[in-house]
Amino acid sequence: MSSLLTVAPNTFTLHKGQSKVFNDPRRVRVVVAGRRWGKTQLARILAVQAAAAKPKQLIWYVAPTYGMARGIMWDEIKDSIPAKWIRSVNETRLTIRLVNGSRIVLKGADKPDSLRGVALNLVIIDEAQDIEPDTWFKVLYPTLTSTRGKAIIIGTPKAYNWLYDVYMKGQRGETYRDSKGRLRRNDHKSWQFPTITSPFIPVEEIAAARQNLDEKSFRQEFEASFETMSGRVYYAFDRNQHVGDYAFNPHLPIWVGQDFNIDPMSSVIMQPQDNGEVWIVGEAILFGSSTAEVCTELDRRFFKQQKQVIIFPDPAGAQRGHGRGESDLDILRQGGFRKLQYKRKHPPVSDRVNAVNRMLKAADGTIKLRVDRGCKHTISAFEQTIYKPGSREVDKSAGVEHPADALGYCIDFKFPVRKIKVLGVSV
């Protein structure tokens, strides 16, 4: 069977941006585009072309839910395939089998366990911003391993979530250096397409959207711009200013901010620099863990520099609560970490947050806190920790705040925000 694009050119029409994606050979292609740019049309064309190009191909189209997959793609994809190429259609399982033995199957990501244990030739993830990251990294990506299959990840920005992470992998160029300095060929490629780059959207419709949406929403929805979440606790953080390559220096002091939440235990490793800055150079995020396991991990990392380590724990860790009557701080000391600095009274959350925001960016523009790009949980905590609507109470429902809490105990101890009295009269 020849390519469908050759057989039925009128059925599969691509605009310039879509053609760039379609013709690129990279194994993982990431499309970040504004609303109504043509993401779903591109997904349909890619699925049908891949199924028709070779026999016995297994193609999955995955949307956030099974219902969305049916609503977005099912009728569209059935109507686009000539009847003579179709062997069977299963309306219940959303499966189309072609005469060459290839199958196109529509799936929902809301039940990720049902997606395991297959070998795919192509997976297309649509509305990726609304799908959990583990669905890609732990479930779908492994399905491509044995076949050396390809992936198309398509979405509209939604803060700095996993879609941003895979997008940035595609921006590394043809080659990049891995964590050990080895030169690697980049198998990711990514594009960012504003809605206006689609020739099918009237200019006046975009103008109307500009009037009806706030500036941030318009940038995200129509300009395909990654935006930070509203109501952010750590509003001063900007990954373009704060994130970079900030490597561990074995000759400098080692500060560890420690949060004792069991799932996860969060240790954020910092080092003060000669210029007055503090660099976050590492993190140990241990899920389903214990304070004893934190000691083991810190000892593994810093057994040669243990005398340089100072731990800044959550003061609540001084409360006795373990089986033998010992506290979290007792366990740290028993593990060899005797340099502990903490306030005897638990600092108000607002004081800790203000201290961190001031280090991130003072009112005069000075930046004194920087983060190594490898500290992904800490970066997520800065970007995704938000207040509950209409309050100054931290929303803990997402469970992302713990690394920021951990480093905050250190920053608040070493660089507290001082109370300033303003004298004078008002006129």
Number of C-alpha atoms within 10 A of each C-alpha: 11 10 15 20 18 10 12 13 11 9 14 18 14 18 14 12 18 20 12 11 20 17 8 11 12 18 17 24 24 29 27 27 27 26 21 16 25 19 21 18 18 22 23 19 21 20 22 23 19 20 25 23 16 14 15 16 22 21 27 22 21 26 26 20 17 17 13 18 20 17 12 14 20 19 10 14 17 17 10 15 19 12 11 8 13 17 14 13 15 10 10 6 11 17 19 24 20 23 16 17 16 22 25 23 20 23 25 20 24 17 12 17 10 12 17 14 11 14 18 22 21 26 27 26 25 25 20 28 22 18 23 16 15 12 18 19 11 12 19 25 18 18 22 19 13 11 12 14 20 21 24 26 24 26 23 29 27 21 18 19 20 21 26 19 12 18 22 16 18 21 15 16 14 13 12 15 12 10 8 6 8 8 11 11 12 18 17 23 24 22 17 17 21 20 21 19 15 19 13 12 15 10 11 9 10 15 10 10 14 15 10 11 12 10 10 15 17 19 18 21 22 22 22 24 23 19 16 20 16 15 18 19 26 21 19 20 23 15 16 7 13 20 19 13 13 17 15 16 11 12 9 15 17 22 25 27 26 29 27 22 18 13 14 19 22 30 30 28 25 28 23 16 13 8 7 10 16 21 23 26 21 22 21 21 20 18 12 10 16 18 24 13 13 22 18 15 15 18 17 11 12 14 14 10 14 18 14 16 23 20 23 27 27 27 20 17 20 15 13 14 11 11 7 7 9 13 18 22 22 18 19 21 14 12 17 14 20 17 14 15 18 20 15 10 9 12 15 8 16 13 15 23 20 19 23 29 24 22 22 24 19 14 8 7 9 12 20 20 22 22 24 21 18 18 19 15 19 29 22 17 21 26 26 25 25 24 17 15 11 7 9 13 13 17 19 13 10 10 12 21 23 25 27 27 27 25 28 28 30 29 26 22 16 13 14 17 18 8 6 6 6 6 6 6 5 4 3
